[in-house]
Amino acid sequence: MVKKGSWVRIHDIVLEPSQRAANLPEDTKKVPLEMWTKGYLMEDAEIGSIVEIETITKRHVKGTLIEVNHHYDHDFGKFIPEILEIGIQLKDILWGGEANE
């Protein structure tokens, strides 16, 4: 059970493929227009249920509850030793190395 007032993320289909504009690229026309929105849950609910949230800007939006306390989990990839070496070499080229810091 997710409690009222929790910070959540919801999902909704805004337009089905058949409702999308005719002038879109073919690959875009084939998929629905989707929305993911974050906000405060207005009533207690279960993951997967249709809920209403209030966003930071005070909009009220309905959608399927998919996540509680959403966080970003993207990164810039794995460590690449060569890039570290490039940074060191660049310091030498631009400023004469660490001695000139």
Summary of the structure (lengths in Angstrom):
residues: 101
radius of gyration: 22.9
end to end distance: 55.4
largest distance: 64.5
contacts: 217
relative contact order: 0.21
helix: 25%
strand: 34%
